Amino acid sequence: MAQGFLQIGVFCAILIAFVPLLGGYMARVFSDERVFLTPVVAPVERGLYRVFGVDPERGQDWKAYARSLLIVSTLFVALLYLILRTQGLHPFNPQGFKSGTWDVSFNTATSFLTNTNWQYYGGETTLSYFSQMAGLAVQNFISAAVAIAVLVALIRGIAARHGDGTVGNFYKDVTRIVLYILVPLSVVATVVLVSQGAVQTLGGTVGGIARGPVASQEAIKLLGTNGGGFFNVNSAYPFENPTAFSNLFQMLIILAIPAALPFTYGRMVGSRRQGWTIFGTMFALFIVSVVVVYVAERHGTPAAHAAGLVGGNLEGKEQRFGIASSSLFTAITTVVSCGAVNTAFESLTGLGGLVPMTNLGYSESVFGGVGSGLYMMLLFVLLAVFIGGLMVGRTPEYLGKKIEPRDVKLVSVGALFTALIALVFTALAVGTKYGRPSVFASGPQGFSESFYAYLSQANNNGSAWAGYTGYVQPNAPGNVGAHGVTFADVMGGFAMLFGRYVPILAVLAVAGSLARKKVAPVGLGTMRTDTPTFGFLLVGVVVLIGALTFLPAFLLGPVVQSLTTHLF
């Protein structure tokens, strides 16, 4: 066990040393400062503005920003759905795959639009190379950039001192995020993965073994916290994750941008202590999840003990990585809205399986997705400020901005809506006959499959308890004779859409409200939000309002399973 904790400690040390540097770089990008890539990228940036008729200096209020975001999202989801529905006409389709069914295409299009990357199918048995590259990989860049842009708009609203209500220019923000951050990092990540043995070819299947342009999609899948693998078994497959070093590298790049953004935030609001406080809160909750899942998997299951088996739980784990790295990857991919996996969640112990559920229960605010994680945490920060203000009998203020009733209502909608979607959709799935065809297991395991499916999709994570089914391919590889489970596909698609865009609109409305406010001077009674004391308050708010919302569901699934010797 000591060796496992040493691996976890080394990983955390590398992460803490690296992310402040990346955070500082991104702050300069978002502030239009010159960076080392400017001589190369700026001409391309200006050319794109001219082609699309964008005036980058024209500011937008939150409504115009939201309108632009929704227009771009609608265009991209329509394009992706068209690509998926015309797969038989594609170039780069060496296996001659036809399109899947309309319902699984709808689920897939909404999944990649919303940065969820939920997959009811195996990529290597279902999609052409063109669908993977021009459809999914492109959307991985755009969905990540959109979420970061929303965060930047919120930061500008918090930091604004002029009170004109503008939060930036959506088209400019997305362009700069893609060109200055996502593309350069993806190129570097692709080269590293190829050097380790990740496959990158258009040569097609050889000897019945599927190949393809894997490394390039793997890079943005991880950096953009998208998570959808080229192969069905994701990062457990050697063609995606070949070595122990590539496994360490993948875990680092999953967390790189989400963990760096608090430092970006601190620089942009003019108080690095604010960034460190938020990072410390996230990191504390992350470490707890890592330790719990690692100890639980090392201990094994009651059923295994009753059968006379000793040692840790190795079922569903890639033996190359072992329990420590598998547990660390499990915690990372669920505190972050990535969903990439190198182990089977279906095979986790009851207590170990509770960890990813709890992480999703935080509404992806503990690091979370690129952009979305920090803007969700900032909603919890504003709730903590409101609660703290009530405790001391003062009007709540955050960085000089008064938090008024309308702001609190918007914050509450953004922070709690995903929980509502997850619980309501789970109730429909387990309480009606329409959810039954998707469930494989029985008892608490079967409930966990259904609950986790909608919890993951509503929070735009994309990881799964693998037994939950939405697409059946009797003649795989290929889609001939395949059929979707329409209820699971359509309900999941709407869970992802509502879970993505309702919080985004609430966040942008909060950004617009804060951007119009004048800054109040700091007084003796002003509650500081850059101290360890506030960090403890913030942890309490996240746990009580986030995770404990799901306590009854946790009890019905993983908690019950951790207390029984039965196999399900």
C-alpha positions in Angstrom: 0.0 0.0 0.0 2.9 2.4 0.7 4.1 2.1 -2.8 0.6 3.0 -4.1 0.5 6.1 -1.9 4.0 7.0 -3.1 2.7 6.9 -6.7 -0.2 9.1 -5.8 2.1 11.5 -4.0 4.5 11.9 -6.9 1.6 12.5 -9.3 0.2 15.3 -7.0 3.7 16.9 -6.7 4.1 17.1 -10.4 0.6 18.5 -10.8 1.0 21.2 -8.2 4.4 22.3 -9.7 3.0 22.5 -13.3 -0.5 24.0 -13.2 0.3 27.5 -11.9 2.5 28.0 -15.0 -0.2 27.0 -17.3 -2.7 29.1 -15.4 -0.6 32.2 -15.8 -0.2 31.5 -19.6 -4.0 31.2 -20.0 -4.6 34.4 -18.0 -2.4 36.3 -20.5 -4.3 34.7 -23.4 -7.7 35.7 -22.0 -6.4 39.2 -21.3 -5.2 39.7 -24.9 -1.6 39.9 -23.8 1.3 38.9 -26.1 2.5 35.3 -25.5 5.2 33.2 -27.2 2.8 31.8 -29.7 1.5 35.2 -30.8 3.9 35.7 -33.9 2.7 32.3 -35.3 -0.9 32.3 -34.3 -2.0 35.9 -34.6 -2.1 36.0 -38.4 -4.3 32.9 -38.4 -6.5 34.5 -35.8 -6.9 37.7 -37.7 -7.6 35.8 -40.9 -10.4 33.8 -39.2 -12.0 37.1 -38.0 -12.0 38.4 -41.5 -13.5 35.2 -43.0 -16.3 35.1 -40.5 -16.9 38.8 -40.3 -16.2 39.0 -36.6 -15.3 42.3 -35.0 -13.1 41.1 -32.1 -13.2 44.5 -30.3 -17.0 44.6 -30.1 -18.1 43.6 -26.6 -21.3 41.7 -25.8 -23.6 41.7 -22.9 -24.6 38.4 -21.4 -27.7 38.0 -23.6 -25.8 38.5 -26.8 -23.0 36.3 -25.6 -25.5 33.5 -24.8 -27.3 34.0 -28.1 -24.0 33.6 -30.0 -23.2 30.5 -27.9 -26.5 28.9 -28.7 -26.3 29.7 -32.4 -22.8 28.1 -32.7 -23.9 25.0 -30.6 -27.0 24.5 -32.8 -24.9 24.6 -36.0 -22.3 22.2 -34.7 -24.8 19.7 -33.4 -26.7 19.7 -36.7 -23.4 19.2 -38.6 -22.4 16.3 -36.3 -25.8 14.6 -36.6 -25.5 15.0 -40.4 -22.1 13.4 -40.4 -23.3 10.4 -38.3 -26.4 9.9 -40.5 -24.4 9.9 -43.8 -21.6 7.6 -42.7 -22.0 5.3 -45.7 -21.0 8.1 -48.0 -17.8 9.1 -46.1 -14.2 8.9 -47.3 -11.8 7.3 -44.8 -14.2 4.4 -44.2 -12.0 1.3 -44.9 -14.4 -1.1 -43.1 -17.4 0.2 -45.0 -19.5 1.0 -41.9 -23.1 2.2 -42.5 -24.7 4.7 -40.2 -26.1 3.7 -36.9 -29.8 4.2 -35.9 -31.3 7.6 -35.6 -31.7 7.4 -31.8 -28.1 6.5 -31.1 -27.0 9.2 -33.6 -29.0 11.7 -31.6 -27.5 10.6 -28.4 -24.0 10.7 -29.8 -24.4 14.2 -31.3 -25.8 15.7 -28.1 -23.1 13.8 -26.1 -20.2 15.4 -28.0 -21.9 18.8 -28.3 -22.1 18.9 -24.5 -18.6 17.7 -23.8 -20.1 14.5 -22.3 -18.8 11.9 -24.8 -21.3 9.3 -23.5 -20.9 6.3 -25.8 -23.5 3.6 -26.2 -21.4 2.0 -28.9 -17.8 0.9 -29.5 -16.0 3.4 -31.7 -13.9 0.8 -33.5 -17.0 -1.3 -34.4 -19.4 1.6 -35.3 -17.8 4.7 -36.7 -15.8 5.5 -39.8 -12.5 7.3 -39.5 -14.1 10.4 -41.0 -16.9 10.4 -38.3 -14.2 10.1 -35.6 -12.0 12.9 -37.0 -14.3 15.4 -38.7 -17.2 14.7 -36.4 -16.2 13.7 -32.9 -12.6 15.1 -32.7 -13.6 18.5 -34.0 -16.5 18.8 -31.6 -14.1 17.9 -28.8 -12.3 21.1 -29.5 -15.4 23.2 -29.8 -17.2 21.9 -26.7 -14.2 22.4 -24.6 -13.6 26.0 -25.9 -17.3 26.9 -25.3 -17.1 25.9 -21.6 -13.9 27.8 -21.1 -15.4 30.9 -22.8 -18.4 30.8 -20.4 -15.9 30.7 -17.5 -14.0 33.7 -18.9 -17.2 35.6 -19.3 -18.0 35.0 -15.6 -14.6 36.0 -14.5 -14.9 39.2 -16.4 -18.2 39.9 -14.8 -16.7 39.4 -11.3 -13.6 41.4 -12.1 -15.4 44.3 -14.0 -14.9 47.7 -12.5 -16.5 49.8 -15.3 -20.1 48.6 -14.9 -21.1 48.6 -18.5 -22.4 45.0 -18.5 -20.2 43.6 -21.2 -18.6 40.2 -20.6 -16.5 39.8 -23.7 -17.0 38.6 -27.3 -17.9 34.9 -27.6 -16.5 34.4 -31.1 -13.2 36.0 -30.2 -13.0 34.0 -26.9 -13.6 30.6 -28.6 -11.2 31.4 -31.4 -8.4 32.3 -29.0 -9.0 29.3 -26.8 -8.8 26.9 -29.7 -5.8 28.5 -31.4 -3.6 29.5 -28.3 -4.5 26.7 -25.9 -6.2 23.6 -27.1 -4.5 23.1 -30.5 -0.9 23.6 -29.3 -1.4 21.4 -26.2 -3.0 18.7 -28.3 -0.1 18.7 -30.8 2.4 18.2 -28.0 0.2 15.5 -26.3 -0.2 13.7 -29.6 3.5 13.5 -30.2 4.1 12.2 -26.7 1.4 9.5 -27.0 2.8 8.4 -30.4 6.3 8.2 -29.0 4.9 5.8 -26.3 3.2 3.6 -28.9 -0.3 5.0 -29.3 -1.6 4.2 -32.8 -2.0 6.9 -35.5 -2.8 5.6 -38.9 -5.5 5.6 -41.6 -4.5 2.1 -42.7 -7.5 0.2 -41.5 -7.9 -3.1 -39.8 -5.0 -5.6 -40.0 -5.5 -9.2 -39.1 -8.9 -8.5 -37.5 -7.3 -5.9 -35.2 -8.8 -2.4 -35.4 -6.6 0.6 -35.8 -7.1 4.2 -36.8 -6.2 7.8 -36.0 -6.1 7.2 -32.3 -3.4 9.4 -30.8 -4.7 12.7 -32.2 -8.2 12.0 -30.9 -6.8 10.7 -27.6 -5.0 14.0 -27.0 -8.0 16.3 -27.2 -10.2 13.7 -25.6 -8.1 14.1 -22.4 -7.1 17.8 -22.6 -10.6 18.9 -23.3 -12.0 16.6 -20.6 -14.2 15.0 -23.2 -13.4 11.4 -22.5 -14.9 9.5 -25.5 -12.4 6.8 -26.6 -11.6 5.7 -30.1 -11.9 2.1 -28.7 -14.7 0.7 -26.6 -12.5 0.0 -23.6 -11.0 3.5 -23.7 -7.7 4.1 -21.9 -7.5 0.5 -20.8 -6.6 -0.5 -24.3 -2.8 -0.5 -25.3 -3.4 1.3 -28.6 -4.8 4.3 -26.6 -2.7 4.0 -23.4 0.4 1.8 -24.2 2.7 2.2 -21.2 2.9 3.2 -17.5 4.4 6.6 -18.6 1.6 7.2 -21.0 -0.9 6.4 -18.2 0.8 9.0 -15.9 0.9 11.5 -18.8 -2.8 10.9 -19.5 -3.8 11.5 -15.9 -1.8 14.8 -15.9 -3.3 16.2 -19.0 -6.8 15.4 -17.9 -6.3 17.6 -14.9 -4.0 20.1 -16.5 -6.5 22.8 -17.7 -9.1 22.3 -14.9 -6.5 22.5 -12.2 -4.7 25.5 -13.8 -7.9 27.6 -14.2 -8.1 28.6 -10.5 -4.7 30.3 -11.0 -5.9 31.9 -14.1 -8.9 33.2 -12.1 -6.6 34.6 -9.4 -4.6 36.5 -11.9 -7.6 37.9 -13.7 -9.4 39.2 -10.6 -6.1 40.6 -9.2 -5.8 38.4 -6.2 -3.8 35.2 -6.5 -4.8 34.2 -3.0 -8.4 33.8 -4.3 -7.1 31.3 -6.9 -5.1 29.4 -4.3 -8.1 29.2 -2.0 -10.3 27.7 -4.7 -7.6 25.3 -5.8 -7.0 24.2 -2.2 -10.7 23.5 -1.8 -10.8 21.4 -5.0 -7.6 19.6 -4.1 -8.7 18.7 -0.6 -11.9 17.1 -1.9 -9.9 15.4 -4.7 -7.4 13.8 -2.3 -10.2 12.5 -0.1 -11.8 10.7 -3.1 -8.4 9.2 -4.2 -7.6 7.9 -0.7 -11.1 6.4 -0.2 -11.3 4.6 -3.6 -7.7 3.3 -3.3 -8.2 1.9 0.3 -11.5 0.4 -0.8 -10.1 -1.4 -3.8 -7.1 -2.6 -1.8 -9.4 -4.1 0.8 -11.6 -6.0 -1.7 -15.2 -7.0 -1.5 -17.3 -8.8 1.2 -18.4 -11.3 -1.5 -14.7 -12.1 -2.3 -13.8 -12.4 1.4 -16.8 -14.8 1.9 -15.5 -16.9 -1.0 -12.1 -17.2 0.7 -10.3 -14.8 -1.6 -7.7 -12.5 -0.1 -6.0 -9.3 -1.4 -7.3 -6.4 -3.3 -10.0 -6.1 -5.9 -8.3 -6.7 -9.3 -11.5 -7.5 -11.2 -12.0 -5.1 -14.2 -8.5 -3.6 -13.8 -5.8 -3.4 -16.4 -3.0 -5.4 -14.8 -0.3 -3.2 -16.3 -1.4 -0.4 -14.1 -2.5 -2.1 -10.9 -4.8 -0.9 -8.1 -3.1 2.4 -7.3 -3.0 3.9 -10.8 -6.4 2.5 -11.6 -7.8 4.1 -8.4 -6.1 7.4 -9.1 -7.4 7.4 -12.7 -10.9 6.7 -11.4 -10.9 9.6 -9.0 -9.4 12.0 -11.6 -11.8 11.2 -14.4 -14.8 11.7 -12.1 -13.7 14.9 -10.3 -13.0 16.1 -13.8 -15.9 15.8 -16.3 -13.7 13.6 -18.5 -15.2 10.2 -18.2 -12.2 8.4 -19.8 -11.4 5.2 -17.9 -8.6 2.7 -17.6 -10.6 0.4 -15.4 -14.2 -1.0 -15.3 -16.4 1.0 -12.9 -18.9 -1.9 -13.0 -16.2 -4.0 -11.2 -15.4 -1.5 -8.4 -16.2 -2.5 -4.8 -19.3 -1.0 -3.3 -17.4 1.7 -1.4 -15.0 2.3 -4.3 -18.0 2.7 -6.6 -19.5 5.3 -4.3 -16.5 7.6 -5.0 -17.2 8.3 -8.6 -20.9 8.8 -7.8 -20.0 11.3 -5.0 -17.6 13.1 -7.3 -20.4 13.5 -9.9 -22.7 14.6 -7.0 -20.5 17.7 -6.5 -22.0 18.8 -9.9 -18.5 18.5 -11.4 -17.2 21.5 -9.3 -14.1 19.7 -8.0 -11.8 20.7 -10.8 -14.6 19.6 -13.1 -14.6 20.0 -16.9 -12.4 22.6 -18.6 -14.2 25.8 -17.8 -17.4 24.2 -16.5 -15.7 22.9 -13.3 -14.5 26.4 -12.2 -17.7 28.2 -13.1 -19.7 25.6 -11.1 -17.3 26.1 -8.1 -17.7 29.8 -8.4 -21.5 29.3 -8.1 -20.8 27.4 -4.9 -18.4 30.3 -3.8 -21.3 32.8 -4.2 -23.6 30.5 -2.2 -21.0 30.2 0.5 -20.7 34.0 0.5 -24.4 34.3 0.8 -24.6 31.8 3.7 -21.7 33.5 5.4 -23.3 36.9 5.0 -26.5 35.6 6.7 -24.4 34.2 9.5 -22.9 37.6 10.3 -26.0 39.7 9.5 -24.4 41.6 6.6 -25.3 42.0 2.9 -23.2 39.4 1.1 -20.3 40.7 -0.9 -17.8 39.0 -3.2 -14.8 41.0 -4.3 -16.7 44.2 -3.8 -19.8 43.1 -5.6 -23.0 42.9 -3.6 -24.8 39.5 -3.9 -28.5 40.3 -4.2 -31.6 38.0 -4.2 -31.8 37.7 -8.0 -28.1 36.6 -8.0 -28.8 34.0 -5.4 -31.8 32.6 -7.3 -29.7 32.3 -10.5 -26.8 30.7 -8.6 -29.3 28.2 -7.1 -30.6 27.2 -10.5 -27.1 26.7 -11.9 -25.9 24.8 -8.9 -28.9 22.5 -8.4 -30.4 21.9 -11.8 -28.2 19.0 -12.8 -29.1 17.2 -9.6 -32.8 17.6 -10.4 -32.3 16.2 -13.9 -30.3 13.2 -12.7 -32.9 12.3 -10.0 -36.0 12.8 -12.2 -34.6 10.9 -15.2 -33.4 8.1 -12.9 -36.8 7.8 -11.4 -38.4 7.5 -14.8 -35.9 4.9 -15.8 -36.3 2.6 -12.8 -40.0 3.3 -12.2 -41.3 2.5 -15.6 -41.0 -0.4 -18.0 -39.1 1.7 -20.5 -35.8 1.7 -18.6 -35.7 -2.1 -18.1 -34.2 -3.1 -21.4 -31.1 -1.1 -20.7 -30.2 -2.7 -17.3 -28.0 -5.7 -17.2 -27.5 -6.4 -13.4 -30.0 -6.9 -10.6 -30.4 -5.5 -7.1 -28.3 -2.5 -6.0 -25.9 -3.0 -8.9 -28.7 -2.7 -11.4 -29.9 0.5 -9.6 -26.4 1.8 -9.7 -26.3 1.2 -13.5 -29.4 3.3 -14.1 -28.6 6.0 -11.6 -25.0 6.4 -12.7 -26.1 6.6 -16.4 -28.3 9.7 -15.8 -26.0 11.2 -13.1 -23.1 11.0 -15.6 -25.0 12.3 -18.5 -26.6 15.2 -16.6 -23.2 16.2 -15.3 -21.6 15.9 -18.8 -19.1 13.3 -17.5 -19.6 10.4 -19.8 -18.2 7.5 -17.7 -20.6 4.6 -17.2 -21.5 1.5 -15.2 -21.0 -0.6 -18.3 -24.1 -2.7 -18.0 -26.4 0.1 -19.0 -27.2 -0.4 -22.7 -28.6 2.0 -25.4 -27.4 0.3 -28.6 -27.4 -3.4 -29.7 -25.2 -4.6 -32.5 -25.8 -8.2 -33.3 -23.5 -8.2 -36.3 -20.6 -6.1 -35.0 -18.3 -4.8 -36.3 -20.7 -2.6 -38.3 -24.2 -1.4 -37.9 -26.2 -3.8 -40.0 -29.2 -5.1 -38.1 -28.4 -2.9 -35.1 -31.1 -1.2 -33.1 -31.1 1.4 -30.4 -32.9 1.4 -27.1 -34.9 4.6 -27.9 -35.8 5.5 -24.3 -32.2 5.4 -23.1 -30.9 7.2 -26.1 -33.4 10.0 -26.2 -33.7 10.5 -22.4 -29.9 10.5 -22.1 -29.7 13.1 -24.9 -32.1 15.5 -23.2 -30.4 14.9 -19.8 -27.1 16.0 -21.4 -28.6 19.1 -23.2 -30.5 20.3 -20.1 -27.5 19.5 -17.8 -25.2 21.6 -20.0 -27.2 24.6 -21.2 -29.4 25.5 -18.2 -26.4 26.0 -15.9 -24.5 27.8 -18.7 -27.4 30.3 -19.1 -27.6 30.8 -15.4 -23.8 31.4 -15.2 -23.9 33.9 -18.0 -26.9 35.7 -16.4 -24.9 35.9 -13.1 -21.9 37.2 -15.1 -24.1 39.9 -16.7 -25.5 40.9 -13.3 -22.1 41.2 -11.7 -20.6 43.1 -14.6 -23.2 45.9 -14.1 -22.5 46.3 -10.4 -20.4 49.0 -8.9 -17.6 48.0 -6.6 -18.2 48.6 -2.9 -15.2 49.5 -0.7 -13.9 46.9 1.6 -14.9 47.5 5.3 -14.1 46.0 8.6 -17.1 43.7 8.4 -16.3 42.4 4.9 -15.9 38.6 4.9 -12.6 37.6 3.4 -12.8 34.9 0.8 -9.1 34.1 0.4 -8.5 32.4 3.7 -8.4 28.8 4.9 -11.5 29.6 7.0 -13.5 30.4 3.9 -12.0 27.3 2.2 -13.5 25.1 5.0 -16.9 26.9 4.6 -16.7 26.3 0.8 -16.0 22.6 1.3 -19.1 22.3 3.6 -21.3 24.0 1.0 -20.1 21.8 -1.8 -20.6 18.6 0.3 -23.9 19.6 1.8 -25.6 21.2 -1.2 -23.9 19.0 -3.8 -23.2 15.4 -2.8 -25.8 15.0 0.1 -28.6 15.8 -2.4 -28.0 12.3 -3.6 -27.7 10.5 -0.3 -30.8 8.4 -0.6 -29.7 7.2 -4.1 -26.2 6.4 -2.8 -27.8 4.3 0.0 -29.9 2.3 -2.5 -26.9 1.5 -4.7 -23.2 1.4 -3.7 -23.7 1.6 0.1 -26.1 -1.4 0.2 -23.7 -3.3 -2.1 -20.7 -2.6 0.1 -22.5 -4.2 3.1 -23.7 -7.4 1.5 -21.9 -10.6 0.6 -24.1 -11.3 -2.4 -22.9 -10.9 -5.9 -25.1 -8.9 -8.4 
